[in-house]
Amino acid sequence: MTFEVRWSFIVAGKATLEVMPAEELDGIPVLHFVLTAKTTH
């Protein structure tokens, strides 16, 4: 998923949210998310 980051009417950057493959941590199923954000300048 990609999002446009705004402050009121000013576009401040873009953010991308990734859902990584499911894993196990100490025998418990977990999900791993990665959020990357970049400014427009």
PDB file with SEQRES, HELIX, SHEET and CRYST1 records, atoms N, CA, C and O in Angstrom:
SEQRES   1 A   41  MET THR PHE GLU VAL ARG TRP SER PHE ILE VAL ALA GLY          
SEQRES   2 A   41  LYS ALA THR LEU GLU VAL MET PRO ALA GLU GLU LEU ASP          
SEQRES   3 A   41  GLY ILE PRO VAL LEU HIS PHE VAL LEU THR ALA LYS THR          
SEQRES   4 A   41  THR HIS                                                      
SHEET    1 AA1 3 THR A   2  TRP A   7  0                                        
SHEET    2 AA1 3 ILE A  10  VAL A  19 -1                                        
SHEET    3 AA1 3 PHE A  33  THR A  39 -1                                        
SHEET    1 AA2 2 GLU A  23  LEU A  25  0                                        
SHEET    2 AA2 2 ILE A  28  VAL A  30 -1                                        
CRYST1    1.000    1.000    1.000  90.00  90.00  90.00 P 1           1          
ATOM      1  N   MET A   1       0.839  -1.161   0.000  1.00  0.00           N  
ATOM      2  CA  MET A   1       0.000   0.000   0.000  1.00  0.00           C  
ATOM      3  C   MET A   1       0.891   1.232   0.000  1.00  0.00           C  
ATOM      4  O   MET A   1       1.903   1.278   0.699  1.00  0.00           O  
ATOM      5  N   THR A   2       0.515   2.209  -0.773  1.00  0.00           N  
ATOM      6  CA  THR A   2       1.252   3.463  -0.797  1.00  0.00           C  
ATOM      7  C   THR A   2       0.303   4.595  -0.423  1.00  0.00           C  
ATOM      8  O   THR A   2      -0.832   4.658  -0.897  1.00  0.00           O  
ATOM      9  N   PHE A   3       0.795   5.494   0.442  1.00  0.00           N  
ATOM     10  CA  PHE A   3      -0.006   6.603   0.940  1.00  0.00           C  
ATOM     11  C   PHE A   3       0.689   7.919   0.639  1.00  0.00           C  
ATOM     12  O   PHE A   3       1.917   7.993   0.605  1.00  0.00           O  
ATOM     13  N   GLU A   4      -0.103   8.949   0.424  1.00  0.00           N  
ATOM     14  CA  GLU A   4       0.425  10.298   0.299  1.00  0.00           C  
ATOM     15  C   GLU A   4       0.318  10.944   1.681  1.00  0.00           C  
ATOM     16  O   GLU A   4      -0.756  10.958   2.282  1.00  0.00           O  
ATOM     17  N   VAL A   5       1.430  11.476   2.179  1.00  0.00           N  
ATOM     18  CA  VAL A   5       1.456  12.104   3.497  1.00  0.00           C  
ATOM     19  C   VAL A   5       1.242  13.601   3.311  1.00  0.00           C  
ATOM     20  O   VAL A   5       1.938  14.243   2.524  1.00  0.00           O  
ATOM     21  N   ARG A   6       0.267  14.155   4.044  1.00  0.00           N  
ATOM     22  CA  ARG A   6      -0.074  15.575   3.883  1.00  0.00           C  
ATOM     23  C   ARG A   6      -0.099  16.286   5.229  1.00  0.00           C  
ATOM     24  O   ARG A   6      -0.383  15.693   6.270  1.00  0.00           O  
ATOM     25  N   TRP A   7       0.207  17.569   5.172  1.00  0.00           N  
ATOM     26  CA  TRP A   7       0.000  18.479   6.293  1.00  0.00           C  
ATOM     27  C   TRP A   7      -0.935  19.546   5.754  1.00  0.00           C  
ATOM     28  O   TRP A   7      -0.509  20.449   5.033  1.00  0.00           O  
ATOM     29  N   SER A   8      -2.216  19.442   6.105  1.00  0.00           N  
ATOM     30  CA  SER A   8      -3.258  20.297   5.554  1.00  0.00           C  
ATOM     31  C   SER A   8      -3.299  20.090   4.037  1.00  0.00           C  
ATOM     32  O   SER A   8      -3.607  18.988   3.584  1.00  0.00           O  
ATOM     33  N   PHE A   9      -3.000  21.111   3.249  1.00  0.00           N  
ATOM     34  CA  PHE A   9      -3.039  20.971   1.785  1.00  0.00           C  
ATOM     35  C   PHE A   9      -1.652  20.736   1.185  1.00  0.00           C  
ATOM     36  O   PHE A   9      -1.517  20.613  -0.032  1.00  0.00           O  
ATOM     37  N   ILE A  10      -0.623  20.674   2.029  1.00  0.00           N  
ATOM     38  CA  ILE A  10       0.753  20.513   1.551  1.00  0.00           C  
ATOM     39  C   ILE A  10       1.126  19.030   1.529  1.00  0.00           C  
ATOM     40  O   ILE A  10       1.010  18.337   2.540  1.00  0.00           O  
ATOM     41  N   VAL A  11       1.573  18.556   0.373  1.00  0.00           N  
ATOM     42  CA  VAL A  11       2.039  17.171   0.265  1.00  0.00           C  
ATOM     43  C   VAL A  11       3.438  17.114   0.869  1.00  0.00           C  
ATOM     44  O   VAL A  11       4.355  17.778   0.385  1.00  0.00           O  
ATOM     45  N   ALA A  12       3.600  16.318   1.930  1.00  0.00           N  
ATOM     46  CA  ALA A  12       4.872  16.254   2.653  1.00  0.00           C  
ATOM     47  C   ALA A  12       5.731  15.072   2.224  1.00  0.00           C  
ATOM     48  O   ALA A  12       6.945  15.083   2.427  1.00  0.00           O  
ATOM     49  N   GLY A  13       5.113  14.049   1.632  1.00  0.00           N  
ATOM     50  CA  GLY A  13       5.891  12.889   1.212  1.00  0.00           C  
ATOM     51  C   GLY A  13       5.004  11.709   0.888  1.00  0.00           C  
ATOM     52  O   GLY A  13       3.793  11.845   0.718  1.00  0.00           O  
ATOM     53  N   LYS A  14       5.633  10.543   0.805  1.00  0.00           N  
ATOM     54  CA  LYS A  14       4.912   9.303   0.536  1.00  0.00           C  
ATOM     55  C   LYS A  14       5.354   8.244   1.534  1.00  0.00           C  
ATOM     56  O   LYS A  14       6.498   8.240   1.988  1.00  0.00           O  
ATOM     57  N   ALA A  15       4.442   7.355   1.865  1.00  0.00           N  
ATOM     58  CA  ALA A  15       4.740   6.256   2.777  1.00  0.00           C  
ATOM     59  C   ALA A  15       4.260   4.957   2.141  1.00  0.00           C  
ATOM     60  O   ALA A  15       3.203   4.914   1.510  1.00  0.00           O  
ATOM     61  N   THR A  16       5.041   3.909   2.313  1.00  0.00           N  
ATOM     62  CA  THR A  16       4.694   2.592   1.787  1.00  0.00           C  
ATOM     63  C   THR A  16       4.640   1.606   2.944  1.00  0.00           C  
ATOM     64  O   THR A  16       5.576   1.521   3.739  1.00  0.00           O  
ATOM     65  N   LEU A  17       3.546   0.865   3.037  1.00  0.00           N  
ATOM     66  CA  LEU A  17       3.378  -0.152   4.071  1.00  0.00           C  
ATOM     67  C   LEU A  17       3.425  -1.517   3.413  1.00  0.00           C  
ATOM     68  O   LEU A  17       2.653  -1.800   2.497  1.00  0.00           O  
ATOM     69  N   GLU A  18       4.334  -2.365   3.882  1.00  0.00           N  
ATOM     70  CA  GLU A  18       4.474  -3.721   3.354  1.00  0.00           C  
ATOM     71  C   GLU A  18       4.137  -4.727   4.446  1.00  0.00           C  
ATOM     72  O   GLU A  18       4.519  -4.542   5.602  1.00  0.00           O  
ATOM     73  N   VAL A  19       3.430  -5.781   4.088  1.00  0.00           N  
ATOM     74  CA  VAL A  19       3.167  -6.891   4.997  1.00  0.00           C  
ATOM     75  C   VAL A  19       4.089  -8.027   4.578  1.00  0.00           C  
ATOM     76  O   VAL A  19       3.974  -8.565   3.477  1.00  0.00           O  
ATOM     77  N   MET A  20       4.991  -8.378   5.461  1.00  0.00           N  
ATOM     78  CA  MET A  20       5.969  -9.417   5.180  1.00  0.00           C  
ATOM     79  C   MET A  20       5.339 -10.791   5.441  1.00  0.00           C  
ATOM     80  O   MET A  20       4.267 -10.868   6.040  1.00  0.00           O  
ATOM     81  N   PRO A  21       5.989 -11.874   5.001  1.00  0.00           N  
ATOM     82  CA  PRO A  21       5.448 -13.212   5.239  1.00  0.00           C  
ATOM     83  C   PRO A  21       5.288 -13.507   6.737  1.00  0.00           C  
ATOM     84  O   PRO A  21       6.068 -13.033   7.563  1.00  0.00           O  
ATOM     85  N   ALA A  22       4.274 -14.287   7.064  1.00  0.00           N  
ATOM     86  CA  ALA A  22       4.028 -14.679   8.456  1.00  0.00           C  
ATOM     87  C   ALA A  22       5.200 -15.503   8.971  1.00  0.00           C  
ATOM     88  O   ALA A  22       5.808 -16.276   8.230  1.00  0.00           O  
ATOM     89  N   GLU A  23       5.508 -15.324  10.259  1.00  0.00           N  
ATOM     90  CA  GLU A  23       6.602 -16.039  10.901  1.00  0.00           C  
ATOM     91  C   GLU A  23       6.129 -16.564  12.246  1.00  0.00           C  
ATOM     92  O   GLU A  23       4.989 -16.343  12.654  1.00  0.00           O  
ATOM     93  N   GLU A  24       7.024 -17.260  12.922  1.00  0.00           N  
ATOM     94  CA  GLU A  24       6.763 -17.682  14.294  1.00  0.00           C  
ATOM     95  C   GLU A  24       7.853 -17.128  15.184  1.00  0.00           C  
ATOM     96  O   GLU A  24       9.029 -17.140  14.820  1.00  0.00           O  
ATOM     97  N   LEU A  25       7.463 -16.641  16.355  1.00  0.00           N  
ATOM     98  CA  LEU A  25       8.391 -16.127  17.346  1.00  0.00           C  
ATOM     99  C   LEU A  25       8.093 -16.840  18.653  1.00  0.00           C  
ATOM    100  O   LEU A  25       7.031 -16.648  19.244  1.00  0.00           O  
ATOM    101  N   ASP A  26       9.021 -17.654  19.098  1.00  0.00           N  
ATOM    102  CA  ASP A  26       8.815 -18.482  20.298  1.00  0.00           C  
ATOM    103  C   ASP A  26       7.559 -19.342  20.167  1.00  0.00           C  
ATOM    104  O   ASP A  26       6.825 -19.537  21.136  1.00  0.00           O  
ATOM    105  N   GLY A  27       7.320 -19.851  18.959  1.00  0.00           N  
ATOM    106  CA  GLY A  27       6.179 -20.732  18.720  1.00  0.00           C  
ATOM    107  C   GLY A  27       4.854 -20.011  18.527  1.00  0.00           C  
ATOM    108  O   GLY A  27       3.814 -20.656  18.388  1.00  0.00           O  
ATOM    109  N   ILE A  28       4.876 -18.683  18.516  1.00  0.00           N  
ATOM    110  CA  ILE A  28       3.647 -17.896  18.358  1.00  0.00           C  
ATOM    111  C   ILE A  28       3.642 -17.286  16.961  1.00  0.00           C  
ATOM    112  O   ILE A  28       4.618 -16.642  16.575  1.00  0.00           O  
ATOM    113  N   PRO A  29       2.555 -17.471  16.184  1.00  0.00           N  
ATOM    114  CA  PRO A  29       2.496 -16.863  14.856  1.00  0.00           C  
ATOM    115  C   PRO A  29       2.453 -15.331  14.967  1.00  0.00           C  
ATOM    116  O   PRO A  29       1.681 -14.776  15.748  1.00  0.00           O  
ATOM    117  N   VAL A  30       3.291 -14.670  14.178  1.00  0.00           N  
ATOM    118  CA  VAL A  30       3.354 -13.206  14.195  1.00  0.00           C  
ATOM    119  C   VAL A  30       3.357 -12.664  12.771  1.00  0.00           C  
ATOM    120  O   VAL A  30       3.718 -13.369  11.828  1.00  0.00           O  
ATOM    121  N   LEU A  31       2.951 -11.413  12.626  1.00  0.00           N  
ATOM    122  CA  LEU A  31       3.029 -10.704  11.352  1.00  0.00           C  
ATOM    123  C   LEU A  31       4.081  -9.614  11.479  1.00  0.00           C  
ATOM    124  O   LEU A  31       4.242  -9.019  12.545  1.00  0.00           O  
ATOM    125  N   HIS A  32       4.789  -9.354  10.403  1.00  0.00           N  
ATOM    126  CA  HIS A  32       5.855  -8.358  10.377  1.00  0.00           C  
ATOM    127  C   HIS A  32       5.461  -7.308   9.346  1.00  0.00           C  
ATOM    128  O   HIS A  32       5.238  -7.624   8.177  1.00  0.00           O  
ATOM    129  N   PHE A  33       5.376  -6.054   9.790  1.00  0.00           N  
ATOM    130  CA  PHE A  33       5.027  -4.941   8.915  1.00  0.00           C  
ATOM    131  C   PHE A  33       6.240  -4.032   8.755  1.00  0.00           C  
ATOM    132  O   PHE A  33       6.993  -3.823   9.706  1.00  0.00           O  
ATOM    133  N   VAL A  34       6.430  -3.493   7.553  1.00  0.00           N  
ATOM    134  CA  VAL A  34       7.518  -2.552   7.292  1.00  0.00           C  
ATOM    135  C   VAL A  34       6.902  -1.283   6.711  1.00  0.00           C  
ATOM    136  O   VAL A  34       6.215  -1.329   5.691  1.00  0.00           O  
ATOM    137  N   LEU A  35       7.154  -0.149   7.369  1.00  0.00           N  
ATOM    138  CA  LEU A  35       6.679   1.146   6.886  1.00  0.00           C  
ATOM    139  C   LEU A  35       7.892   1.977   6.495  1.00  0.00           C  
ATOM    140  O   LEU A  35       8.796   2.196   7.302  1.00  0.00           O  
ATOM    141  N   THR A  36       7.901   2.440   5.242  1.00  0.00           N  
ATOM    142  CA  THR A  36       8.972   3.292   4.740  1.00  0.00           C  
ATOM    143  C   THR A  36       8.356   4.622   4.335  1.00  0.00           C  
ATOM    144  O   THR A  36       7.371   4.660   3.599  1.00  0.00           O  
ATOM    145  N   ALA A  37       8.944   5.717   4.822  1.00  0.00           N  
ATOM    146  CA  ALA A  37       8.423   7.047   4.492  1.00  0.00           C  
ATOM    147  C   ALA A  37       9.539   7.895   3.904  1.00  0.00           C  
ATOM    148  O   ALA A  37      10.690   7.814   4.333  1.00  0.00           O  
ATOM    149  N   LYS A  38       9.182   8.714   2.912  1.00  0.00           N  
ATOM    150  CA  LYS A  38      10.141   9.624   2.281  1.00  0.00           C  
ATOM    151  C   LYS A  38       9.487  10.983   2.108  1.00  0.00           C  
ATOM    152  O   LYS A  38       8.313  11.085   1.751  1.00  0.00           O  
ATOM    153  N   THR A  39      10.271  12.031   2.369  1.00  0.00           N  
ATOM    154  CA  THR A  39       9.763  13.387   2.172  1.00  0.00           C  
ATOM    155  C   THR A  39       9.830  13.753   0.693  1.00  0.00           C  
ATOM    156  O   THR A  39      10.500  13.085  -0.095  1.00  0.00           O  
ATOM    157  N   THR A  40       9.137  14.808   0.336  1.00  0.00           N  
ATOM    158  CA  THR A  40       9.143  15.247  -1.060  1.00  0.00           C  
ATOM    159  C   THR A  40      10.370  16.079  -1.388  1.00  0.00           C  
ATOM    160  O   THR A  40      10.628  16.355  -2.560  1.00  0.00           O  
ATOM    161  N   HIS A  41      11.133  16.484  -0.380  1.00  0.00           N  
ATOM    162  CA  HIS A  41      12.328  17.318  -0.621  1.00  0.00           C  
ATOM    163  C   HIS A  41      13.563  16.621  -0.162  1.00  0.00           C  
ATOM    164  O   HIS A  41      14.660  17.165  -0.284  1.00  0.00           O  
TER     165      HIS A  41                                                      
END                                                                             
